[in-house]
Amino acid sequence: MKKSLAVAAVLSLFVAACGGETKPAEKTTAAVASAASAVAAETASVASAVTAETASIASAATDAVASAVVEVASETSATVEEAASTVEAAVASAVK
């Protein structure tokens, strides 16, 4: 009987020492909430950077298209002036 009482006492001490700990779960929940907050903040930062880069690319593309249009217009103007000069020379030659 003394052995049974000793085993019961040891088991009750073991249960008292090991049972009822909820802090690790609370710490895990807090860590997960903190990580989720950090992920949300990083996602917002990346979205902002993507928006800024997209605007920069759109601006660069607009500038490149505008430059190409000006170049084509300049070349077309030179071609039209050259054709007009040729027509004037042909008319002048035909009138003589």
SEFIZA-3560 file (N, C-alpha, C; in Angstrom, 3 decimals):
REM SEFIZA-3560
<numar><xx>0.809</xx><yy>-1.177</yy><zz>0.000</zz><atom>N</atom></numar>
<numar><xx>0.000</xx><yy>0.000</yy><zz>0.000</zz><atom>CA</atom></numar>
<numar><xx>0.863</xx><yy>1.257</yy><zz>0.000</zz><atom>C</atom></numar>
<numar><xx>1.984</xx><yy>1.204</yy><zz>0.716</zz><atom>N</atom></numar>
<numar><xx>2.886</xx><yy>2.349</yy><zz>0.745</zz><atom>CA</atom></numar>
<numar><xx>3.403</xx><yy>2.629</yy><zz>-0.675</zz><atom>C</atom></numar>
<numar><xx>3.634</xx><yy>1.559</yy><zz>-1.411</zz><atom>N</atom></numar>
<numar><xx>4.125</xx><yy>1.720</yy><zz>-2.795</zz><atom>CA</atom></numar>
<numar><xx>3.053</xx><yy>2.382</yy><zz>-3.650</zz><atom>C</atom></numar>
<numar><xx>1.813</xx><yy>2.034</yy><zz>-3.486</zz><atom>N</atom></numar>
<numar><xx>0.721</xx><yy>2.637</yy><zz>-4.245</zz><atom>CA</atom></numar>
<numar><xx>0.562</xx><yy>4.106</yy><zz>-3.903</zz><atom>C</atom></numar>
<numar><xx>0.691</xx><yy>4.424</yy><zz>-2.609</zz><atom>N</atom></numar>
<numar><xx>0.599</xx><yy>5.834</yy><zz>-2.185</zz><atom>CA</atom></numar>
<numar><xx>1.771</xx><yy>6.644</yy><zz>-2.746</zz><atom>C</atom></numar>
<numar><xx>2.930</xx><yy>6.043</yy><zz>-2.780</zz><atom>N</atom></numar>
<numar><xx>4.104</xx><yy>6.740</yy><zz>-3.321</zz><atom>CA</atom></numar>
<numar><xx>3.931</xx><yy>6.979</yy><zz>-4.817</zz><atom>C</atom></numar>
<numar><xx>3.428</xx><yy>5.984</yy><zz>-5.564</zz><atom>N</atom></numar>
<numar><xx>3.200</xx><yy>6.133</yy><zz>-6.999</zz><atom>CA</atom></numar>
<numar><xx>2.134</xx><yy>7.193</yy><zz>-7.237</zz><atom>C</atom></numar>
<numar><xx>1.069</xx><yy>7.194</yy><zz>-6.448</zz><atom>N</atom></numar>
<numar><xx>0.003</xx><yy>8.194</yy><zz>-6.583</zz><atom>CA</atom></numar>
<numar><xx>0.536</xx><yy>9.587</yy><zz>-6.296</zz><atom>C</atom></numar>
<numar><xx>1.395</xx><yy>9.718</yy><zz>-5.311</zz><atom>N</atom></numar>
<numar><xx>1.980</xx><yy>11.019</yy><zz>-4.974</zz><atom>CA</atom></numar>
<numar><xx>2.882</xx><yy>11.508</yy><zz>-6.107</zz><atom>C</atom></numar>
<numar><xx>3.682</xx><yy>10.619</yy><zz>-6.651</zz><atom>N</atom></numar>
<numar><xx>4.580</xx><yy>10.986</yy><zz>-7.748</zz><atom>CA</atom></numar>
<numar><xx>3.769</xx><yy>11.386</yy><zz>-8.980</zz><atom>C</atom></numar>
<numar><xx>2.728</xx><yy>10.625</yy><zz>-9.297</zz><atom>N</atom></numar>
<numar><xx>1.886</xx><yy>10.957</yy><zz>-10.442</zz><atom>CA</atom></numar>
<numar><xx>1.176</xx><yy>12.290</yy><zz>-10.260</zz><atom>C</atom></numar>
<numar><xx>0.699</xx><yy>12.565</yy><zz>-9.059</zz><atom>N</atom></numar>
<numar><xx>0.018</xx><yy>13.844</yy><zz>-8.821</zz><atom>CA</atom></numar>
<numar><xx>1.002</xx><yy>15.004</yy><zz>-8.945</zz><atom>C</atom></numar>
<numar><xx>2.234</xx><yy>14.802</yy><zz>-8.482</zz><atom>N</atom></numar>
<numar><xx>3.262</xx><yy>15.842</yy><zz>-8.644</zz><atom>CA</atom></numar>
<numar><xx>3.589</xx><yy>16.047</yy><zz>-10.129</zz><atom>C</atom></numar>
<numar><xx>3.653</xx><yy>14.943</yy><zz>-10.855</zz><atom>N</atom></numar>
<numar><xx>3.931</xx><yy>15.028</yy><zz>-12.293</zz><atom>CA</atom></numar>
<numar><xx>2.824</xx><yy>15.789</yy><zz>-13.020</zz><atom>C</atom></numar>
<numar><xx>1.577</xx><yy>15.483</yy><zz>-12.720</zz><atom>N</atom></numar>
<numar><xx>0.442</xx><yy>16.158</yy><zz>-13.348</zz><atom>CA</atom></numar>
<numar><xx>0.442</xx><yy>17.629</yy><zz>-12.975</zz><atom>C</atom></numar>
<numar><xx>0.732</xx><yy>17.930</yy><zz>-11.717</zz><atom>N</atom></numar>
<numar><xx>0.761</xx><yy>19.329</yy><zz>-11.262</zz><atom>CA</atom></numar>
<numar><xx>1.883</xx><yy>20.094</yy><zz>-11.950</zz><atom>C</atom></numar>
<numar><xx>3.019</xx><yy>19.447</yy><zz>-12.171</zz><atom>N</atom></numar>
<numar><xx>4.165</xx><yy>20.120</yy><zz>-12.781</zz><atom>CA</atom></numar>
<numar><xx>4.006</xx><yy>20.292</yy><zz>-14.282</zz><atom>C</atom></numar>
<numar><xx>3.337</xx><yy>19.373</yy><zz>-14.939</zz><atom>N</atom></numar>
<numar><xx>3.282</xx><yy>19.386</yy><zz>-16.396</zz><atom>CA</atom></numar>
<numar><xx>1.955</xx><yy>19.868</yy><zz>-16.960</zz><atom>C</atom></numar>
<numar><xx>0.912</xx><yy>19.840</yy><zz>-16.197</zz><atom>N</atom></numar>
<numar><xx>-0.400</xx><yy>20.125</yy><zz>-16.757</zz><atom>CA</atom></numar>
<numar><xx>-0.724</xx><yy>21.607</yy><zz>-16.778</zz><atom>C</atom></numar>
<numar><xx>-1.679</xx><yy>21.968</yy><zz>-17.615</zz><atom>N</atom></numar>
<numar><xx>-2.248</xx><yy>23.303</yy><zz>-17.609</zz><atom>CA</atom></numar>
<numar><xx>-1.420</xx><yy>24.395</yy><zz>-18.259</zz><atom>C</atom></numar>
<numar><xx>-0.397</xx><yy>24.083</yy><zz>-18.986</zz><atom>N</atom></numar>
<numar><xx>0.398</xx><yy>25.127</yy><zz>-19.631</zz><atom>CA</atom></numar>
<numar><xx>-0.252</xx><yy>25.522</yy><zz>-20.957</zz><atom>C</atom></numar>
<numar><xx>-0.705</xx><yy>26.772</yy><zz>-21.035</zz><atom>N</atom></numar>
<numar><xx>-1.313</xx><yy>27.268</yy><zz>-22.274</zz><atom>CA</atom></numar>
<numar><xx>-0.475</xx><yy>28.376</yy><zz>-22.897</zz><atom>C</atom></numar>
<numar><xx>0.577</xx><yy>28.776</yy><zz>-22.242</zz><atom>N</atom></numar>
<numar><xx>1.381</xx><yy>29.877</yy><zz>-22.764</zz><atom>CA</atom></numar>
<numar><xx>2.051</xx><yy>29.565</yy><zz>-24.104</zz><atom>C</atom></numar>
<numar><xx>2.551</xx><yy>28.364</yy><zz>-24.341</zz><atom>N</atom></numar>
<numar><xx>3.132</xx><yy>28.114</yy><zz>-25.660</zz><atom>CA</atom></numar>
<numar><xx>2.130</xx><yy>28.339</yy><zz>-26.795</zz><atom>C</atom></numar>
<numar><xx>0.886</xx><yy>27.947</yy><zz>-26.595</zz><atom>N</atom></numar>
<numar><xx>-0.125</xx><yy>28.174</yy><zz>-27.631</zz><atom>CA</atom></numar>
<numar><xx>-0.382</xx><yy>29.664</yy><zz>-27.817</zz><atom>C</atom></numar>
<numar><xx>-0.406</xx><yy>30.402</yy><zz>-26.704</zz><atom>N</atom></numar>
<numar><xx>-0.598</xx><yy>31.852</yy><zz>-26.798</zz><atom>CA</atom></numar>
<numar><xx>0.571</xx><yy>32.505</yy><zz>-27.525</zz><atom>C</atom></numar>
<numar><xx>1.769</xx><yy>32.045</yy><zz>-27.232</zz><atom>N</atom></numar>
<numar><xx>2.949</xx><yy>32.581</yy><zz>-27.913</zz><atom>CA</atom></numar>
<numar><xx>2.894</xx><yy>32.263</yy><zz>-29.402</zz><atom>C</atom></numar>
<numar><xx>2.467</xx><yy>31.058</yy><zz>-29.732</zz><atom>N</atom></numar>
<numar><xx>2.356</xx><yy>30.676</yy><zz>-31.136</zz><atom>CA</atom></numar>
<numar><xx>1.324</xx><yy>31.530</yy><zz>-31.851</zz><atom>C</atom></numar>
<numar><xx>0.196</xx><yy>31.760</yy><zz>-31.204</zz><atom>N</atom></numar>
<numar><xx>-0.839</xx><yy>32.596</yy><zz>-31.804</zz><atom>CA</atom></numar>
<numar><xx>-0.329</xx><yy>34.017</yy><zz>-32.015</zz><atom>C</atom></numar>
<numar><xx>0.373</xx><yy>34.543</yy><zz>-31.037</zz><atom>N</atom></numar>
<numar><xx>0.929</xx><yy>35.889</yy><zz>-31.172</zz><atom>CA</atom></numar>
<numar><xx>1.975</xx><yy>35.940</yy><zz>-32.278</zz><atom>C</atom></numar>
<numar><xx>2.798</xx><yy>34.902</yy><zz>-32.382</zz><atom>N</atom></numar>
<numar><xx>3.826</xx><yy>34.866</yy><zz>-33.422</zz><atom>CA</atom></numar>
<numar><xx>3.190</xx><yy>34.781</yy><zz>-34.803</zz><atom>C</atom></numar>
<numar><xx>2.130</xx><yy>33.970</yy><zz>-34.921</zz><atom>N</atom></numar>
<numar><xx>1.444</xx><yy>33.851</yy><zz>-36.208</zz><atom>CA</atom></numar>
<numar><xx>0.787</xx><yy>35.171</yy><zz>-36.577</zz><atom>C</atom></numar>
<numar><xx>0.160</xx><yy>35.842</yy><zz>-35.604</zz><atom>N</atom></numar>
<numar><xx>-0.465</xx><yy>37.136</yy><zz>-35.871</zz><atom>CA</atom></numar>
<numar><xx>0.579</xx><yy>38.165</yy><zz>-36.283</zz><atom>C</atom></numar>
<numar><xx>1.727</xx><yy>38.149</yy><zz>-35.637</zz><atom>N</atom></numar>
<numar><xx>2.805</xx><yy>39.075</yy><zz>-35.982</zz><atom>CA</atom></numar>
<numar><xx>3.339</xx><yy>38.804</yy><zz>-37.390</zz><atom>C</atom></numar>
<numar><xx>3.515</xx><yy>37.520</yy><zz>-37.708</zz><atom>N</atom></numar>
<numar><xx>3.997</xx><yy>37.162</yy><zz>-39.043</zz><atom>CA</atom></numar>
<numar><xx>2.985</xx><yy>37.552</yy><zz>-40.111</zz><atom>C</atom></numar>
<numar><xx>1.689</xx><yy>37.350</yy><zz>-39.824</zz><atom>N</atom></numar>
<numar><xx>0.652</xx><yy>37.731</yy><zz>-40.782</zz><atom>CA</atom></numar>
<numar><xx>0.642</xx><yy>39.237</yy><zz>-41.004</zz><atom>C</atom></numar>
<numar><xx>0.849</xx><yy>39.989</yy><zz>-39.939</zz><atom>N</atom></numar>
<numar><xx>0.914</xx><yy>41.442</yy><zz>-40.065</zz><atom>CA</atom></numar>
<numar><xx>2.119</xx><yy>41.868</yy><zz>-40.901</zz><atom>C</atom></numar>
<numar><xx>3.249</xx><yy>41.213</yy><zz>-40.672</zz><atom>N</atom></numar>
<numar><xx>4.456</xx><yy>41.530</yy><zz>-41.449</zz><atom>CA</atom></numar>
<numar><xx>4.263</xx><yy>41.190</yy><zz>-42.924</zz><atom>C</atom></numar>
<numar><xx>3.606</xx><yy>40.063</yy><zz>-43.198</zz><atom>N</atom></numar>
<numar><xx>3.342</xx><yy>39.671</yy><zz>-44.584</zz><atom>CA</atom></numar>
<numar><xx>2.412</xx><yy>40.675</yy><zz>-45.253</zz><atom>C</atom></numar>
<numar><xx>1.389</xx><yy>41.121</yy><zz>-44.524</zz><atom>N</atom></numar>
<numar><xx>0.455</xx><yy>42.103</yy><zz>-45.086</zz><atom>CA</atom></numar>
<numar><xx>1.169</xx><yy>43.421</yy><zz>-45.386</zz><atom>C</atom></numar>
<numar><xx>2.038</xx><yy>43.846</yy><zz>-44.488</zz><atom>N</atom></numar>
<numar><xx>2.788</xx><yy>45.086</yy><zz>-44.714</zz><atom>CA</atom></numar>
<numar><xx>3.724</xx><yy>44.955</yy><zz>-45.905</zz><atom>C</atom></numar>
<numar><xx>4.383</xx><yy>43.815</yy><zz>-46.025</zz><atom>N</atom></numar>
<numar><xx>5.304</xx><yy>43.597</yy><zz>-47.153</zz><atom>CA</atom></numar>
<numar><xx>4.533</xx><yy>43.524</yy><zz>-48.464</zz><atom>C</atom></numar>
<numar><xx>3.360</xx><yy>42.902</yy><zz>-48.429</zz><atom>N</atom></numar>
<numar><xx>2.523</xx><yy>42.833</yy><zz>-49.622</zz><atom>CA</atom></numar>
<numar><xx>2.109</xx><yy>44.219</yy><zz>-50.078</zz><atom>C</atom></numar>
<numar><xx>1.732</xx><yy>45.072</yy><zz>-49.126</zz><atom>N</atom></numar>
<numar><xx>1.362</xx><yy>46.443</yy><zz>-49.460</zz><atom>CA</atom></numar>
<numar><xx>2.558</xx><yy>47.204</yy><zz>-50.035</zz><atom>C</atom></numar>
<numar><xx>3.734</xx><yy>46.966</yy><zz>-49.481</zz><atom>N</atom></numar>
<numar><xx>4.942</xx><yy>47.622</yy><zz>-49.977</zz><atom>CA</atom></numar>
<numar><xx>5.260</xx><yy>47.182</yy><zz>-51.403</zz><atom>C</atom></numar>
<numar><xx>5.139</xx><yy>45.891</yy><zz>-51.664</zz><atom>N</atom></numar>
<numar><xx>5.398</xx><yy>45.374</yy><zz>-53.011</zz><atom>CA</atom></numar>
<numar><xx>4.369</xx><yy>45.929</yy><zz>-54.001</zz><atom>C</atom></numar>
<numar><xx>3.112</xx><yy>45.977</yy><zz>-53.586</zz><atom>N</atom></numar>
<numar><xx>2.068</xx><yy>46.512</yy><zz>-54.468</zz><atom>CA</atom></numar>
<numar><xx>2.346</xx><yy>47.969</yy><zz>-54.805</zz><atom>C</atom></numar>
<numar><xx>2.804</xx><yy>48.730</yy><zz>-53.830</zz><atom>N</atom></numar>
<numar><xx>3.142</xx><yy>50.134</yy><zz>-54.070</zz><atom>CA</atom></numar>
<numar><xx>4.319</xx><yy>50.254</yy><zz>-55.042</zz><atom>C</atom></numar>
<numar><xx>5.323</xx><yy>49.425</yy><zz>-54.851</zz><atom>N</atom></numar>
<numar><xx>6.486</xx><yy>49.446</yy><zz>-55.744</zz><atom>CA</atom></numar>
<numar><xx>6.101</xx><yy>49.052</yy><zz>-57.163</zz><atom>C</atom></numar>
<numar><xx>5.230</xx><yy>48.062</yy><zz>-57.298</zz><atom>N</atom></numar>
<numar><xx>4.783</xx><yy>47.628</yy><zz>-58.627</zz><atom>CA</atom></numar>
<numar><xx>4.000</xx><yy>48.753</yy><zz>-59.307</zz><atom>C</atom></numar>
<numar><xx>3.151</xx><yy>49.427</yy><zz>-58.545</zz><atom>N</atom></numar>
<numar><xx>2.381</xx><yy>50.542</yy><zz>-59.103</zz><atom>CA</atom></numar>
<numar><xx>3.311</xx><yy>51.648</yy><zz>-59.586</zz><atom>C</atom></numar>
<numar><xx>4.303</xx><yy>51.985</yy><zz>-58.776</zz><atom>N</atom></numar>
<numar><xx>5.253</xx><yy>53.027</yy><zz>-59.162</zz><atom>CA</atom></numar>
<numar><xx>6.050</xx><yy>52.623</yy><zz>-60.398</zz><atom>C</atom></numar>
<numar><xx>6.499</xx><yy>51.379</yy><zz>-60.440</zz><atom>N</atom></numar>
<numar><xx>7.281</xx><yy>50.903</yy><zz>-61.586</zz><atom>CA</atom></numar>
<numar><xx>6.425</xx><yy>50.860</yy><zz>-62.849</zz><atom>C</atom></numar>
<numar><xx>5.165</xx><yy>50.464</yy><zz>-62.693</zz><atom>N</atom></numar>
<numar><xx>4.253</xx><yy>50.437</yy><zz>-63.839</zz><atom>CA</atom></numar>
<numar><xx>4.061</xx><yy>51.839</yy><zz>-64.393</zz><atom>C</atom></numar>
<numar><xx>3.897</xx><yy>52.818</yy><zz>-63.513</zz><atom>N</atom></numar>
<numar><xx>3.752</xx><yy>54.203</yy><zz>-63.957</zz><atom>CA</atom></numar>
<numar><xx>5.018</xx><yy>54.677</yy><zz>-64.671</zz><atom>C</atom></numar>
<numar><xx>6.173</xx><yy>54.296</yy><zz>-64.139</zz><atom>N</atom></numar>
<numar><xx>7.442</xx><yy>54.676</yy><zz>-64.758</zz><atom>CA</atom></numar>
<numar><xx>7.584</xx><yy>54.057</yy><zz>-66.147</zz><atom>C</atom></numar>
<numar><xx>7.217</xx><yy>52.782</yy><zz>-66.258</zz><atom>N</atom></numar>
<numar><xx>7.300</xx><yy>52.108</yy><zz>-67.556</zz><atom>CA</atom></numar>
<numar><xx>6.331</xx><yy>52.732</yy><zz>-68.550</zz><atom>C</atom></numar>
<numar><xx>5.119</xx><yy>53.040</yy><zz>-68.080</zz><atom>N</atom></numar>
<numar><xx>4.127</xx><yy>53.662</yy><zz>-68.961</zz><atom>CA</atom></numar>
<numar><xx>4.618</xx><yy>55.021</yy><zz>-69.442</zz><atom>C</atom></numar>
<numar><xx>5.245</xx><yy>55.775</yy><zz>-68.550</zz><atom>N</atom></numar>
<numar><xx>5.774</xx><yy>57.085</yy><zz>-68.926</zz><atom>CA</atom></numar>
<numar><xx>6.901</xx><yy>56.942</yy><zz>-69.953</zz><atom>C</atom></numar>
<numar><xx>7.779</xx><yy>55.979</yy><zz>-69.715</zz><atom>N</atom></numar>
<numar><xx>8.882</xx><yy>55.753</yy><zz>-70.655</zz><atom>CA</atom></numar>
<numar><xx>8.355</xx><yy>55.302</yy><zz>-72.015</zz><atom>C</atom></numar>
<numar><xx>7.344</xx><yy>54.456</yy><zz>-72.004</zz><atom>N</atom></numar>
<numar><xx>6.762</xx><yy>53.978</yy><zz>-73.261</zz><atom>CA</atom></numar>
<numar><xx>6.104</xx><yy>55.134</yy><zz>-74.006</zz><atom>C</atom></numar>
<numar><xx>5.405</xx><yy>55.991</yy><zz>-73.278</zz><atom>N</atom></numar>
<numar><xx>4.771</xx><yy>57.156</yy><zz>-73.900</zz><atom>CA</atom></numar>
<numar><xx>5.821</xx><yy>58.070</yy><zz>-74.513</zz><atom>C</atom></numar>
<numar><xx>6.909</xx><yy>58.296</yy><zz>-73.789</zz><atom>N</atom></numar>
<numar><xx>7.993</xx><yy>59.129</yy><zz>-74.317</zz><atom>CA</atom></numar>
<numar><xx>8.607</xx><yy>58.506</yy><zz>-75.574</zz><atom>C</atom></numar>
<numar><xx>8.795</xx><yy>57.193</yy><zz>-75.551</zz><atom>N</atom></numar>
<numar><xx>9.386</xx><yy>56.514</yy><zz>-76.713</zz><atom>CA</atom></numar>
<numar><xx>8.462</xx><yy>56.600</yy><zz>-77.918</zz><atom>C</atom></numar>
<numar><xx>7.163</xx><yy>56.417</yy><zz>-77.704</zz><atom>N</atom></numar>
<numar><xx>6.207</xx><yy>56.509</yy><zz>-78.813</zz><atom>CA</atom></numar>
<numar><xx>6.162</xx><yy>57.927</yy><zz>-79.352</zz><atom>C</atom></numar>
<numar><xx>6.151</xx><yy>58.913</yy><zz>-78.470</zz><atom>N</atom></numar>
<numar><xx>6.126</xx><yy>60.310</yy><zz>-78.906</zz><atom>CA</atom></numar>
<numar><xx>7.376</xx><yy>60.644</yy><zz>-79.721</zz><atom>C</atom></numar>
<numar><xx>8.515</xx><yy>60.155</yy><zz>-79.265</zz><atom>N</atom></numar>
<numar><xx>9.762</xx><yy>60.394</yy><zz>-79.994</zz><atom>CA</atom></numar>
<numar><xx>9.710</xx><yy>59.749</yy><zz>-81.377</zz><atom>C</atom></numar>
<numar><xx>9.183</xx><yy>58.524</yy><zz>-81.450</zz><atom>N</atom></numar>
<numar><xx>9.074</xx><yy>57.834</yy><zz>-82.742</zz><atom>CA</atom></numar>
<numar><xx>8.118</xx><yy>58.565</yy><zz>-83.674</zz><atom>C</atom></numar>
<numar><xx>7.022</xx><yy>59.081</yy><zz>-83.134</zz><atom>N</atom></numar>
<numar><xx>6.058</xx><yy>59.821</yy><zz>-83.963</zz><atom>CA</atom></numar>
<numar><xx>6.703</xx><yy>61.090</yy><zz>-84.509</zz><atom>C</atom></numar>
<numar><xx>7.447</xx><yy>61.802</yy><zz>-83.681</zz><atom>N</atom></numar>
<numar><xx>8.128</xx><yy>63.023</yy><zz>-84.136</zz><atom>CA</atom></numar>
<numar><xx>9.132</xx><yy>62.688</yy><zz>-85.229</zz><atom>C</atom></numar>
<numar><xx>9.866</xx><yy>61.597</yy><zz>-85.056</zz><atom>N</atom></numar>
<numar><xx>10.858</xx><yy>61.196</yy><zz>-86.054</zz><atom>CA</atom></numar>
<numar><xx>10.184</xx><yy>60.840</yy><zz>-87.379</zz><atom>C</atom></numar>
<numar><xx>9.091</xx><yy>60.075</yy><zz>-87.317</zz><atom>N</atom></numar>
<numar><xx>8.375</xx><yy>59.697</yy><zz>-88.539</zz><atom>CA</atom></numar>
<numar><xx>7.796</xx><yy>60.936</yy><zz>-89.210</zz><atom>C</atom></numar>
<numar><xx>7.254</xx><yy>61.858</yy><zz>-88.425</zz><atom>N</atom></numar>
<numar><xx>6.695</xx><yy>63.087</yy><zz>-88.991</zz><atom>CA</atom></numar>
<numar><xx>7.778</xx><yy>63.909</yy><zz>-89.675</zz><atom>C</atom></numar>
<numar><xx>8.946</xx><yy>63.963</yy><zz>-89.063</zz><atom>N</atom></numar>
<numar><xx>10.061</xx><yy>64.709</yy><zz>-89.648</zz><atom>CA</atom></numar>
<numar><xx>10.501</xx><yy>64.078</yy><zz>-90.977</zz><atom>C</atom></numar>
<numar><xx>10.606</xx><yy>62.727</yy><zz>-90.968</zz><atom>N</atom></numar>
<numar><xx>10.986</xx><yy>62.045</yy><zz>-92.201</zz><atom>CA</atom></numar>
<numar><xx>9.934</xx><yy>62.221</yy><zz>-93.288</zz><atom>C</atom></numar>
<numar><xx>8.661</xx><yy>62.172</yy><zz>-92.898</zz><atom>N</atom></numar>
<numar><xx>7.574</xx><yy>62.351</yy><zz>-93.862</zz><atom>CA</atom></numar>
<numar><xx>7.593</xx><yy>63.758</yy><zz>-94.425</zz><atom>C</atom></numar>
<numar><xx>7.846</xx><yy>64.732</yy><zz>-93.579</zz><atom>N</atom></numar>
<numar><xx>7.914</xx><yy>66.123</yy><zz>-94.028</zz><atom>CA</atom></numar>
<numar><xx>9.052</xx><yy>66.307</yy><zz>-95.032</zz><atom>C</atom></numar>
<numar><xx>10.204</xx><yy>65.697</yy><zz>-94.751</zz><atom>N</atom></numar>
<numar><xx>11.345</xx><yy>65.793</yy><zz>-95.663</zz><atom>CA</atom></numar>
<numar><xx>11.012</xx><yy>65.128</yy><zz>-96.992</zz><atom>C</atom></numar>
<numar><xx>10.327</xx><yy>63.978</yy><zz>-96.942</zz><atom>N</atom></numar>
<numar><xx>9.954</xx><yy>63.276</yy><zz>-98.170</zz><atom>CA</atom></numar>
<numar><xx>8.959</xx><yy>64.104</yy><zz>-98.981</zz><atom>C</atom></numar>
<numar><xx>7.993</xx><yy>64.724</yy><zz>-98.308</zz><atom>N</atom></numar>
<numar><xx>7.002</xx><yy>65.559</yy><zz>-99.008</zz><atom>CA</atom></numar>
<numar><xx>7.678</xx><yy>66.780</yy><zz>-99.623</zz><atom>C</atom></numar>
<numar><xx>8.585</xx><yy>67.410</yy><zz>-98.905</zz><atom>N</atom></numar>
<numar><xx>9.305</xx><yy>68.564</yy><zz>-99.446</zz><atom>CA</atom></numar>
<numar><xx>10.129</xx><yy>68.162</yy><zz>-100.664</zz><atom>C</atom></numar>
<numar><xx>10.750</xx><yy>67.006</yy><zz>-100.595</zz><atom>N</atom></numar>
<numar><xx>11.547</xx><yy>66.515</yy><zz>-101.719</zz><atom>CA</atom></numar>
<numar><xx>10.651</xx><yy>66.232</yy><zz>-102.926</zz><atom>C</atom></numar>
<numar><xx>9.483</xx><yy>65.637</yy><zz>-102.671</zz><atom>N</atom></numar>
<numar><xx>8.550</xx><yy>65.353</yy><zz>-103.770</zz><atom>CA</atom></numar>
<numar><xx>8.014</xx><yy>66.647</yy><zz>-104.365</zz><atom>C</atom></numar>
<numar><xx>7.736</xx><yy>67.643</yy><zz>-103.521</zz><atom>N</atom></numar>
<numar><xx>7.242</xx><yy>68.927</yy><zz>-104.020</zz><atom>CA</atom></numar>
<numar><xx>8.306</xx><yy>69.604</yy><zz>-104.878</zz><atom>C</atom></numar>
<numar><xx>9.550</xx><yy>69.508</yy><zz>-104.459</zz><atom>N</atom></numar>
<numar><xx>10.643</xx><yy>70.091</yy><zz>-105.233</zz><atom>CA</atom></numar>
<numar><xx>10.757</xx><yy>69.401</yy><zz>-106.591</zz><atom>C</atom></numar>
<numar><xx>10.605</xx><yy>68.086</yy><zz>-106.602</zz><atom>N</atom></numar>
<numar><xx>10.672</xx><yy>67.336</yy><zz>-107.858</zz><atom>CA</atom></numar>
<numar><xx>9.523</xx><yy>67.729</yy><zz>-108.778</zz><atom>C</atom></numar>
<numar><xx>8.323</xx><yy>67.885</yy><zz>-108.207</zz><atom>N</atom></numar>
<numar><xx>7.161</xx><yy>68.278</yy><zz>-109.008</zz><atom>CA</atom></numar>
<numar><xx>7.354</xx><yy>69.682</yy><zz>-109.551</zz><atom>C</atom></numar>
<numar><xx>7.864</xx><yy>70.607</yy><zz>-108.752</zz><atom>N</atom></numar>
<numar><xx>8.115</xx><yy>71.977</yy><zz>-109.210</zz><atom>CA</atom></numar>
<numar><xx>9.128</xx><yy>71.988</yy><zz>-110.347</zz><atom>C</atom></numar>
<numar><xx>10.164</xx><yy>71.166</yy><zz>-110.203</zz><atom>N</atom></numar>
<numar><xx>11.175</xx><yy>71.098</yy><zz>-111.259</zz><atom>CA</atom></numar>
<numar><xx>10.584</xx><yy>70.517</yy><zz>-112.534</zz><atom>C</atom></numar>
<numar><xx>9.720</xx><yy>69.530</yy><zz>-112.415</zz><atom>N</atom></numar>
<numar><xx>9.087</xx><yy>68.930</yy><zz>-113.584</zz><atom>CA</atom></numar>
<numar><xx>8.145</xx><yy>69.926</yy><zz>-114.260</zz><atom>C</atom></numar>
<numar><xx>7.402</xx><yy>70.679</yy><zz>-113.446</zz><atom>N</atom></numar>
<numar><xx>6.480</xx><yy>71.682</yy><zz>-114.008</zz><atom>CA</atom></numar>
<numar><xx>7.285</xx><yy>72.786</yy><zz>-114.689</zz><atom>C</atom></numar>
<numar><xx>8.338</xx><yy>73.226</yy><zz>-114.074</zz><atom>N</atom></numar>
<numar><xx>9.178</xx><yy>74.273</yy><zz>-114.641</zz><atom>CA</atom></numar>
<numar><xx>9.790</xx><yy>73.798</yy><zz>-115.951</zz><atom>C</atom></numar>
<numar><xx>10.204</xx><yy>72.549</yy><zz>-116.003</zz><atom>N</atom></numar>
<numar><xx>10.784</xx><yy>71.991</yy><zz>-117.203</zz><atom>CA</atom></numar>
<numar><xx>9.744</xx><yy>71.866</yy><zz>-118.305</zz><atom>C</atom></numar>
<numar><xx>8.515</xx><yy>71.514</yy><zz>-117.930</zz><atom>N</atom></numar>
<numar><xx>7.453</xx><yy>71.355</yy><zz>-118.922</zz><atom>CA</atom></numar>
<numar><xx>7.003</xx><yy>72.698</yy><zz>-119.451</zz><atom>C</atom></numar>
<numar><xx>7.056</xx><yy>73.757</yy><zz>-118.682</zz><atom>N</atom></numar>
<numar><xx>6.604</xx><yy>75.084</yy><zz>-119.103</zz><atom>CA</atom></numar>
<numar><xx>7.602</xx><yy>75.676</yy><zz>-120.089</zz><atom>C</atom></numar>
<numar><xx>8.806</xx><yy>75.403</yy><zz>-119.991</zz><atom>N</atom></numar>
<numar><xx>9.826</xx><yy>76.001</yy><zz>-120.877</zz><atom>CA</atom></numar>
<numar><xx>9.631</xx><yy>75.511</yy><zz>-122.220</zz><atom>C</atom></numar>
//
